[in-house]
Amino acid sequence: MTDPRRATHPAPDGLPDAGALDKRPHVVVVGAGIAGLAAATGLAERGVAVDVIERESYLGGRVGGWTDTADGVELAMNRGFHAFFRQYYNLRDLLRRIDDGLGMLTPVEDYPLVDGQGRRDTFRGLPQTPPLNALAFALRSPTFRLRDLARLNARAAAPLAAVSVPDIYQRLDHVDADSFLRDINFPEAARHLAFEVFSRSFFAEPPRLSAAELATMFHIYFLGSSEGLIFDVANANFDVALWNPLRAYLESRGVRFHTGASVTAVSTDPQLRVHTDNGGEFDCDGLVLATDVAGLRTIVDASPGLGSDVWRAQVAALGTAPPFVVQRLWLDRPVRADRAAFLGTGGRPPLDNVSVLERYEREAAAWARRTGGSVVELHSYAATTSPDDLRDRMFARLPELYPETKGANIIHERVLVRSDCPRFAPGDHAARPTVRTPLPTVALAGDGVRIDLPVALMERAATTGWAAANHLLAQYGLAGHTLHTVPVQGRSAALRKLAQRERQLVR
């Protein structure tokens, strides 16, 4: 479905194709994650010459996929489950370049949340109309009662009920999510189960997450959208389902990919020139830096002419979230067919998420049919202890949720530890660099880049990628690409009036 009240952000006007220009512009895109691929698509579809430089051997960034080999067996591998929510309009527009019907995605009927006492929340069957969806979720939750609703601090909770982007960041970015939820008197059990899932999707504990980001997430998935929290997942490993087909599409439009190469510096005098660690040099008219935070900091630090001192300080101040751990297990026995394919957990440290891959991923399903086992993935976010300790503790939690796995033998195992997700701590937003930079020929993209629209996670990456392409296309007099988001402010007039009244009382 598509929310009829979604917001449309018109594209800049201009010529339809670079073939009408005296000179065809050439842009280098650094990074082939979602942001970089969206930027490359936006540029190539207007006839711009594009080179994409990617340090890994595969595309997709943190949503990339590859093949490992164990004991002569090929194993599909990636960095873990990603939810393609229905309100990820700009990411879905990118994937429609592969298949307009989005046949590479399969719907997930539910995503239960289970706490340490076995209490379970579910998103199945919620009303689609806000705020009825949030109210129904709260009132049928075993951790939230009608009396809890009456005890909420309406004045403190007003920003949550009527989010407006970017205003919400001015109001709440200095507050941490945990303090905000305590201030509004949100019940502790519900706080740990429901809101902690949002927080930890940013790979952060609630005390280290901006309350503005939490409120924006609540707006995106509940009060601002009728698309809900039911999502789709890729039906094969990410390289097969998503990025290899998109690469073929882009190459058909002349995009050149350079994988296994890292950008070391960018020089700007007399023109833009991108330098790589294998001795490559790319002269270009425009540049999109669509790397992770560490990569961006490294490139900017090695490129003295890139941007103003203030901007360079903003880039240097960007932080990364704590590490996360993905443990993928090929087990010798199956998970029961009636078990949830996805399960979010609260109060069961260090486990945050369980995925049963053969329910949706073709490669895992083939392995399970061949062996009679299951492919299970365990996640731990905001990790604070050693990977070996986490590995054992995560696996020990699995039988609590899927009892039939008790005593299961591990046939194959892969453990990934990464620390490259952007930080969204209190106070970060104001100084976060935006898509536009001090140099009109250079743009940023990525899920750590500021864009004053209600987007998050993969959708923020895709949206900033399209926006970076639009920014450069405008420099060349070429037409941009229209963007869509959930509404930029709360859709309930009554809640907006309440929030405005409470804000006036505070003043």
C-alpha positions in Angstrom: 0.0 0.0 0.0 1.0 3.7 -0.3 -0.2 6.2 2.3 -2.4 8.8 0.4 -1.1 11.4 2.8 2.5 10.9 2.2 4.5 14.1 1.4 5.9 14.8 -2.0 9.1 16.9 -2.4 9.3 18.1 -6.0 12.4 17.7 -8.0 14.4 20.7 -9.2 13.5 21.7 -12.8 16.0 21.4 -15.6 16.9 19.7 -18.9 15.9 16.0 -19.1 19.3 14.7 -20.2 23.0 15.8 -20.2 23.1 15.1 -24.0 21.6 18.6 -24.4 24.6 20.2 -22.7 27.8 21.4 -24.4 29.8 19.1 -22.1 28.7 15.9 -20.4 29.4 16.2 -16.7 31.5 13.5 -15.0 30.8 12.6 -11.3 32.7 10.3 -9.0 30.6 8.5 -6.3 32.7 7.2 -3.4 30.9 4.3 -1.7 28.5 1.7 -3.2 26.1 1.4 -0.3 22.5 2.4 -0.6 23.3 6.1 -0.5 26.0 5.8 -3.2 23.9 3.6 -5.5 20.9 6.0 -5.2 23.2 8.9 -6.1 24.7 7.0 -9.0 21.2 6.1 -10.3 19.9 9.7 -10.0 22.9 11.0 -12.0 23.2 8.3 -14.6 19.5 8.5 -15.4 20.1 12.1 -16.5 23.0 11.2 -18.7 25.8 12.1 -16.4 29.0 10.0 -16.7 29.5 8.2 -13.3 32.4 6.3 -11.8 31.6 4.5 -8.5 34.5 3.6 -6.2 33.9 0.9 -3.5 36.5 -0.5 -1.1 34.8 -3.8 -0.8 34.5 -6.5 -3.5 30.7 -6.3 -3.3 28.0 -3.6 -3.5 25.4 -2.6 -0.9 27.6 -1.4 2.0 26.2 -2.5 5.3 23.4 -4.2 3.3 25.9 -6.1 1.1 26.0 -9.8 0.5 28.7 -12.2 -0.4 29.6 -15.9 -0.4 31.8 -17.7 2.1 33.1 -21.2 1.9 33.3 -23.7 4.7 34.5 -27.3 4.3 33.9 -27.0 0.6 30.3 -25.7 1.0 29.3 -22.3 -0.3 27.4 -20.3 2.3 25.5 -17.1 1.6 26.5 -14.4 4.0 25.7 -10.8 4.9 25.6 -8.5 7.9 22.2 -9.5 9.1 18.5 -8.9 8.6 17.2 -5.6 7.3 13.6 -4.6 7.3 12.3 -2.9 4.1 9.4 -0.9 5.6 6.5 0.2 3.4 7.2 3.8 4.1 10.7 3.6 2.7 9.5 5.3 -0.4 12.8 6.5 -1.8 14.6 3.2 -1.2 11.7 1.3 -2.9 11.9 3.7 -5.9 15.6 2.7 -6.2 14.7 -1.0 -6.1 12.0 -0.5 -8.7 14.8 0.1 -11.2 15.3 -3.7 -10.9 11.6 -4.8 -10.8 8.7 -2.4 -10.7 6.7 -4.9 -8.8 9.4 -5.4 -6.2 9.4 -9.1 -6.7 12.7 -9.4 -4.8 10.9 -8.6 -1.5 8.6 -10.8 0.5 6.2 -9.6 3.2 6.6 -10.5 6.8 3.3 -10.9 8.6 4.5 -10.1 12.1 7.5 -9.1 14.1 6.8 -10.1 17.7 8.6 -8.5 20.7 9.3 -10.7 23.7 10.7 -9.5 27.0 12.6 -11.3 29.8 9.3 -12.4 31.5 7.9 -13.8 28.3 5.4 -11.0 27.7 4.8 -10.5 24.0 3.8 -7.6 21.8 2.8 -8.0 18.2 2.2 -5.7 15.2 -0.2 -8.0 13.5 -3.7 -6.7 12.7 -3.2 -3.1 13.9 -5.5 -0.4 12.5 -3.8 1.5 9.7 -5.0 5.0 10.7 -3.0 7.0 13.1 -3.3 7.5 16.0 -5.6 4.5 16.3 -2.6 2.2 15.3 -0.5 3.4 18.3 -3.4 3.4 20.7 -4.4 -0.2 19.7 -0.8 -1.3 20.0 -0.5 0.2 23.5 -3.8 -1.1 24.8 -3.4 -4.7 23.7 0.2 -4.8 25.0 0.7 -6.9 28.2 3.1 -4.2 29.4 0.7 -1.2 28.9 -2.6 -0.7 30.6 -5.4 1.9 30.2 -4.4 3.4 33.6 -0.9 3.9 32.2 -2.4 6.1 29.5 -4.1 8.3 32.1 -0.8 8.6 34.0 1.2 10.0 31.1 2.5 13.5 31.4 0.6 15.1 28.6 2.8 18.3 28.6 6.1 16.4 28.4 4.7 13.9 25.9 3.3 16.6 23.5 6.3 16.6 21.2 6.0 12.8 20.8 2.4 13.2 19.8 2.9 15.9 17.2 6.4 15.6 15.7 7.4 18.2 13.2 10.6 17.9 11.2 13.1 19.6 11.6 11.5 21.5 14.6 11.6 18.3 16.8 15.4 18.5 16.8 15.4 22.0 18.1 13.0 20.9 20.9 14.4 17.5 21.9 17.9 16.8 20.5 19.6 17.9 23.7 17.6 15.3 25.7 18.4 11.6 25.8 15.7 9.1 24.9 15.7 7.4 28.3 15.3 10.7 30.2 12.5 11.8 27.9 10.5 8.6 28.4 10.9 8.9 32.2 9.8 12.5 32.0 6.6 11.6 30.2 6.0 8.8 32.8 5.9 6.1 30.2 5.6 2.7 32.0 8.9 1.0 32.6 8.0 -2.4 31.3 6.6 -1.0 28.0 9.6 1.3 27.7 12.0 -1.5 27.9 10.1 -3.7 25.4 8.7 -1.3 22.8 10.8 1.8 22.8 14.1 0.1 23.4 13.6 -1.7 20.1 13.6 1.7 18.3 16.6 2.8 20.3 18.7 -0.3 19.6 17.9 -0.1 15.9 20.2 2.8 16.0 22.7 0.5 17.8 22.4 2.6 20.9 21.2 2.3 24.5 18.4 4.7 25.3 20.6 7.0 27.5 22.9 7.5 24.5 20.2 8.2 21.9 18.8 11.6 21.1 15.1 11.9 22.1 14.5 13.8 18.9 15.6 10.7 16.9 13.3 8.5 19.0 10.4 10.9 18.5 11.0 11.0 14.8 11.1 7.2 14.6 7.8 7.1 16.4 6.4 9.5 13.9 7.7 7.6 10.9 6.3 4.2 12.0 3.2 5.1 14.0 1.7 8.6 14.3 3.0 10.0 11.0 2.2 7.1 8.7 -0.5 4.6 7.9 2.0 2.1 6.4 2.6 0.6 9.9 5.4 -1.5 11.2 4.9 -4.6 9.0 7.7 -4.8 6.5 9.2 -6.8 3.7 12.6 -8.6 3.5 14.8 -9.6 0.6 13.9 -13.1 -0.6 17.6 -14.0 -1.4 21.0 -12.9 -0.2 21.4 -9.2 -0.8 23.9 -9.5 -3.6 21.6 -11.8 -5.6 18.3 -10.2 -4.8 19.3 -6.5 -4.9 22.7 -5.3 -5.9 23.9 -7.5 -8.7 20.7 -6.7 -10.7 21.1 -3.0 -9.9 24.7 -3.0 -10.9 23.7 -4.5 -14.3 21.0 -1.8 -14.7 23.5 1.0 -13.9 26.2 -0.5 -16.2 23.7 -0.5 -19.0 23.5 3.3 -18.5 27.3 3.6 -18.6 28.2 3.6 -14.9 31.7 2.2 -14.3 32.3 0.4 -11.0 35.7 0.1 -9.4 35.6 -2.3 -6.5 38.3 -3.3 -4.1 39.7 0.3 -4.1 39.8 2.8 -1.3 39.8 6.6 -1.8 42.8 8.1 0.0 42.3 11.8 -0.7 40.6 14.4 -2.9 42.5 17.3 -4.4 40.6 20.5 -5.5 43.2 22.6 -7.3 43.0 23.2 -10.2 40.1 20.8 -10.4 38.5 17.9 -8.5 40.7 14.8 -8.5 40.0 11.6 -6.5 43.0 9.5 -5.5 42.8 5.8 -4.7 45.1 3.4 -2.8 45.9 1.4 -6.0 47.3 4.5 -7.7 44.1 5.5 -9.5 43.2 9.1 -10.2 39.8 10.3 -11.4 39.4 13.9 -12.6 35.7 14.9 -12.3 33.2 17.8 -12.3 31.4 16.6 -9.2 31.9 14.3 -6.3 29.5 12.4 -3.9 31.1 11.1 -0.7 28.8 8.3 0.3 31.1 6.5 2.8 30.6 5.4 6.4 31.6 7.9 9.1 35.2 6.6 9.5 35.8 6.7 5.8 34.5 10.2 5.4 36.6 11.4 8.3 39.7 9.8 6.8 39.2 11.2 3.3 38.4 14.8 4.6 41.4 14.7 7.0 43.7 13.8 4.0 42.2 16.5 1.8 43.2 19.9 3.0 41.4 21.8 0.3 38.1 20.1 0.8 35.6 22.4 2.5 35.9 25.1 5.2 37.4 24.8 8.6 34.0 24.8 10.2 32.7 22.1 7.9 35.8 20.0 8.4 35.4 20.2 12.2 31.8 19.0 11.8 33.0 16.0 9.9 35.7 15.3 12.4 33.2 15.4 15.2 31.0 12.7 13.7 30.8 9.6 15.9 30.1 6.0 15.5 27.7 3.9 17.5 28.9 1.0 19.7 29.8 -2.3 18.0 27.2 -4.8 17.0 27.5 -8.6 16.6 25.9 -10.9 14.1 26.1 -14.6 14.8 24.9 -16.8 11.9 24.4 -20.5 12.7 23.8 -23.4 10.5 22.2 -25.9 12.9 21.7 -29.7 12.6 18.0 -29.5 13.5 15.0 -27.4 12.3 13.2 -24.6 14.0 9.6 -25.5 14.3 7.5 -24.3 11.4 5.0 -22.4 13.6 7.7 -20.2 15.2 8.2 -16.6 14.3 10.6 -15.9 11.5 11.7 -12.7 13.3 11.7 -12.0 17.0 12.8 -8.9 18.8 13.8 -9.3 22.4 14.0 -7.1 25.5 15.4 -7.9 28.9 17.4 -10.9 27.5 20.9 -9.4 27.2 22.9 -9.7 25.1 20.4 -10.9 22.6 18.3 -8.3 20.6 17.0 -10.2 17.6 16.5 -13.7 16.2 15.9 -14.4 12.6 15.1 -17.8 11.0 16.6 -17.4 7.5 15.1 -20.4 5.7 11.7 -18.8 6.1 12.5 -16.1 3.6 16.0 -16.4 2.1 16.4 -18.8 -0.9 20.0 -19.8 -0.1 19.2 -20.7 3.5 16.0 -22.5 2.5 18.0 -24.7 0.0 20.5 -25.5 2.7 17.8 -26.4 5.2 16.0 -28.7 2.7 19.3 -30.4 1.8 20.4 -31.0 5.4 17.2 -31.0 7.5 18.6 -28.2 9.7 18.0 -24.5 10.1 19.9 -21.3 9.5 19.4 -19.0 12.5 20.9 -15.5 13.0 21.4 -13.8 16.4 22.0 -10.1 16.8 23.5 -8.1 19.7 23.4 -4.3 19.4 25.4 -1.8 21.4 27.8 -4.5 22.4 30.1 -3.8 25.4 31.9 -7.2 26.0 34.2 -9.4 24.0 32.8 -11.2 20.9 33.7 -14.6 22.3 31.7 -13.9 25.4 28.7 -12.6 23.4 28.8 -15.5 21.1 28.3 -18.0 23.9 25.7 -16.0 25.7 23.7 -15.3 22.6 23.6 -18.9 21.6 22.6 -19.8 25.2 19.5 -17.6 24.9 18.2 -19.2 21.8 16.5 -22.2 23.5 14.6 -19.8 25.7 12.7 -18.6 22.7 13.0 -21.6 20.4 13.1 -24.6 22.8 13.6 -27.1 20.0 17.1 -25.8 19.4 18.3 -27.0 22.9 21.2 -29.4 22.3 21.5 -28.4 18.6 24.9 -28.9 17.1 26.4 -26.1 15.0 27.5 -27.3 11.6 28.8 -23.9 10.4 29.1 -20.6 12.1 30.0 -17.1 11.2 30.4 -14.2 13.7 30.7 -10.6 12.5 31.7 -7.7 14.7 31.3 -4.3 13.2 31.5 -0.7 14.5 30.6 1.5 11.5 27.1 2.7 12.1 26.6 6.5 12.7 26.0 7.8 16.2 22.8 9.8 17.0 23.7 11.0 20.5 22.0 13.9 22.3 23.2 17.2 20.8 24.7 15.7 17.6 22.1 17.0 15.1 22.9 20.7 15.0 26.5 20.1 13.9 25.9 17.2 11.7 27.0 17.9 8.1 24.3 18.0 5.5 24.1 16.8 1.9 25.4 20.2 0.7 29.0 21.1 1.5 30.9 24.4 1.2 32.0 23.3 -2.3 29.0 23.3 -4.7 30.7 20.5 -6.7 30.8 18.1 -3.7 27.9 16.5 -1.9 27.6 14.0 1.0 25.2 11.1 1.3 24.6 8.4 3.9 22.6 7.5 6.9 24.8 9.6 9.1 24.2 12.8 7.0 21.7 15.3 8.1 18.6 15.9 5.9 15.7 17.7 7.4 13.0 15.2 6.4 11.3 12.4 8.4 13.5 9.5 7.3 15.7 7.0 9.2 18.1 4.1 8.7 18.1 2.7 5.2 15.6 5.3 4.0 17.8 8.1 5.2 20.7 6.6 3.2 18.5 6.4 0.0 17.0 9.8 0.5 20.4 11.5 1.0 21.7 9.7 -2.1 18.9 11.0 -4.3 19.3 14.5 -2.7 23.0 14.5 -3.4 22.3 13.6 -7.1 19.6 16.4 -7.2 22.1 18.9 -5.8 24.7 18.2 -8.5 22.1 17.9 -11.3 21.0 21.4 -10.4 24.5 22.6 -10.8 24.4 21.3 -14.4 20.9 22.6 -15.2 19.5 19.1 -15.3 16.2 17.9 -13.8 16.2 16.2 -10.5 14.2 13.4 -9.0 11.1 13.8 -6.9 11.3 12.5 -3.3 8.6 11.2 -1.0 8.4 10.8 2.8 5.8 10.4 5.5 4.2 13.8 6.4 6.7 16.2 7.8 4.4 16.9 10.8 2.0 15.0 12.8 -1.1 14.2 10.8 -3.6 14.6 13.6 -4.8 18.2 13.9 -6.1 17.6 17.4 -2.7 16.3 18.6 -1.0 19.2 16.9 -3.2 21.7 18.6 -2.6 19.9 22.0 1.1 20.0 21.4 1.0 23.7 20.5 -1.1 24.6 23.5 1.2 22.7 25.9 4.2 24.4 24.3 2.6 27.8 24.8 1.9 26.9 28.5 5.6 26.1 29.0 6.6 29.5 27.6 
